[in-house]
């Protein structure tokens, strides 16, 4: 793939495309290989042993492709596996994602912040430690969103967002009042990489004054910081993207086209 740096990105499905989008915007001249482990999804509703085993398998494959950095574009996999993966691959720049609680605290004026995430992420030790570090003067409303990531994946393939909209409405209603007045949730953390692809539906439900925070841009900045050899020259050629999936290749291809305007064939992996 030329002189560019090869960066690996993986998620249990298509949600990590939101992180890939931010990475490509920040480092347009680098090459990326993206793996959707759809054959073993959803991570957020599986036990830790399953997530750990799959994360190790995917990372091993990406390392065999000579990636120079690896982004775990999945909150659940980051929480379950990143410490072990860093120990097993000490020479690899490994970047994870986590719900952006600290930036949310800095932005919130009402001190009441909503967090939408998978059940696995919210239950993880990593998230609980993150929460404890930020909870001094802030109220966090935690909302597990069972089925939402799966609905978003289905909508990428069919274009029918009916189920996604219904689930967004259900979970937003369960969280309480949104707005900028005292006691209202004025900041919403999208704590799963799938959820930015439902942001237009969430915006229609919570109104224009609520701030949304996801972690794509922060991950992109951290990745670039760890890659001093990244190509910054404006005249460098655009980087290439390779897409792989362990199942549902058509869904990944449709999502990349729909949300990233990326027309790339998807290759199936079996491991």
N, C-alpha and C positions, 0 to 999 in steps of 0.2 A: 504493500500500500504506500509506496513512495517513502519520503523522508519524514512523514508525519509520525506523531506519537500515537500508538494504538491504545485506546482506553476501553476497558470492558465495563458493561453495565448490565445488571440483572435484577429481575423482579419475579414474583410468582406469576405474573401475567402482564397485562399491557399498562398497568398504572405507572411503571417506571418510565414510560415514554414522556411523562411530564417532566421528569428529571433530565432525560436525554434532550428534550427540547431546550431546557435551560443551559445544559452543557454545550450544545451546538451553537447556541446564541453567543455564549461567552468565548468559545474556542472553535470558531468555524473552520479552521484549517486542520484540525486533528481528525483522525480516523476513529470510528467507534464500532464496537461489536456488541449488540444487544441480544440478551437471551431472556425469553419469556418462558418460565418453567410451568406452563399452563397444564401440563400433564399431571402435575402434583399440587395443584392449587385447590382452594385458597390457603395460603400460609396462615392468614389471620384467624382462621377457625380450626387450625390443627394443633396438635401438641408440640411441645418444644423439641422433642426428639426427632420428629418428622422434619421440622423446619431446619434443624441443625444438620441432619443428614443430607437434605437436599441442597442446602447452602454450600456444604463442603464439596458435593459432587459438581455443582455448577462452577464454583471457584476453581476447582482442579482443572476443569475443561478450559476455562478462560486462561489460566496460567499456561496451559499447554499451547495456547495460541500466541504466547509471548506478549501479553498485555503489559504495559508499563504502569498502569494504575487501574484500580477496580472500584467501581461505585456499586455498593449494595443499595439499589434504589427501592428498598422495601423496608418500612418501619419495623415490621414484625421480624424479618430476618436480621436486621441490624441489632435489635434488642436481644435476640436469642443467640446470635452466632458471632458477632464481630470480634469479641475479645479472643475467642478461640481461633478464629481465622487469622487474626493478626499474629498470634503466637505461632501458628503453623506456617505462615508466609511472611517472615520478618523483613524480607527484602522488597516487599511489594507495597506500594502506596495504596492503602485501603481506606475508602471513604464511605461512611454510613449515613443514614438519614434518621432523624428523630423529630417528633413533633416540636415545632418552634415555639416553645413556651416562653423562653427568655425574651425574644423579640416582641412577643404578644404583650408581655408585662410592660415593656417599654412604651408600647403604643397605646395601651388601654387608658381611658380617662375615667371610666366608671369603676374599674377594678374588678369587673366581672367578665370572665373570658370563657367562651365555649370551646370545647375540644371534641372534634369528631374523629374517631379512630376505630380500628378493629378491636375486638375483644382481647385478642392476643397481645396487642401493643399496650393497651391500658392495664393489663394484668401483669406485665413484665416488671422485673426488678429494676431494669434500666429506666423505664418510664416513671416508676414510683419514686426513684431517687431524683429524677429530673423535677418531678412535681414537688417533692419536699423542699428542694432548693429554691423554688420560686413562689411558694404558697404563703409567704409571711404576711403580705398585705393585699392579697388577691384571692378572689373566689373563682375557682375553676369548676365549670359544669362539664362533667365528663359524660360523653355519649357514645357507647358502643353501637356501631352501625352494621349489624349483621345483614349480610346480603347485598349491601350497597356496592361493594367492589365488583361483585359478580354481575349485578344489573348494569353497571357502567360498561363492563366488558361486552355484555350481550348487545348493548345499544351501539357499540362501535361497529359490530357486524351488520346489524339490521337497520340502523338509523332510527329505530323506535325507542324513544326515551321514556315511554309511559311508566314503566316499572321504576326507573331511576327517579323520576319526578315524584312518584307516590312515596317512595322510601325517604327521599329528602324531606318531603312535607311531614311525614310521620316523625322523623327524628328531630327536626327543627321544632315541631310542636312540643315534643317531650322535653326539650331543653328549657323552655320558658320564654320570657319576653326578650326580644332583641330591640336595640335602639341606643340612643346616646344619653338617655336620662338616667338619673340615679337608680341603681338596682337592676338596670337592664344590661344585657350582654352586648357590648359594643365591639368585640373583637372575636373572630372565629378562626380557630386553628384547624386547618385541614390536615389531619394527622395520618393520612394514608395517601400514597402517591397517586392512587386512582382519583381521589376526590377533586383535584383541580379541574378534571374533565366534566364535573357536574357543577362547576362554580356558577354558570349562568342560571341554573335552576335554583341553586341556593340563594343567589342574589335576589331573584324574584320573590323569594319567601321572606328574607330578613330585611329587605329594604336597602337603600343606597348608602346609609350612614355607617353601616357595620363594616369594619375592616377585616379582610381575609388575609391569612398568612399561610403560605406553604413553604417548603424548604428547598425548592429547586434552585433558586439563585444563590443561596448560601452554599449549597453543595457544589455548584459550579465554581464559585470563588475559591473554596477550599481545595478543589481538585486542581485548579490552575496554580494555586500557591505551592502545591506539592510536586508540580511538574515544571521545573525551571527551564526545561528544554522545549516547552510548548511553543509552537510557531505563532508569533505575533505579527509577522510581516503582512502588510495589507496586500502585497502582490503574490502571496503564496496561494497555491490552488486550493479550492474547497476540499474539505475532507470527505471521505467516503463513509457510508454506514452499511454494515452487514447485519441482517436480522435473522435470528434463529428462534425456534420454539420447540418445546417437547410435546406439544399437541396444539390443535386449533390454530394452525398456521394462517388460515384465512382471516381469522379474527385479528391477529397481529398485523397482517398486511392491510386490512381495512382501517384499523385504528391509526396506523402510521400515515396512511393516505388522508384520512379524515382530519386528524388533529395536528399532524406535523407537515402535511403537504409533501409527503415523502413516498415516492413510487419505487419501492425496492422489493424484490422477491424475497420470500421467507423460506429458509431451509429448515427441515425437521431434524431434530437430534433425538437419539434414543440412548439414554443412560439413566 
